[in-house]
């Protein structure tokens, strides 16, 4: 079985390819997978990354998954998950994910995924 992840913004995939993006987030309920292009999450597994048009773009290996809270976002996460604009910082992270997580409160929990790009 091929593990897969899909991003709708090509800028985020370019950040992965360029080595600037080494982390991302997922809702807790997405951990078991959403569809054929967003399969269940497993540390150590290699995932093919697909764009919005379902074209393969690169591969990555998940190196860690941790439970995070909106009110206590890990420094490593916001350092390794740049905003769509490329900005890096806690406020840039919060601004970039606020609508994605439907305006979360401080106790909102989500998954932080850390990865490394694997050559095609």
Secondary structure, 3 states (H helix, E strand, C coil): CCEEEECCCHHHHHHHHCCCCCEEEECHHHCCEEECCEECCCCCCEEEEECCCCCEEEEEEEEEEEEEECCECCHHHHHHCCCCCCCCCHHHHHHHHCCCCCCCCCCCEEEEEEEEEECC
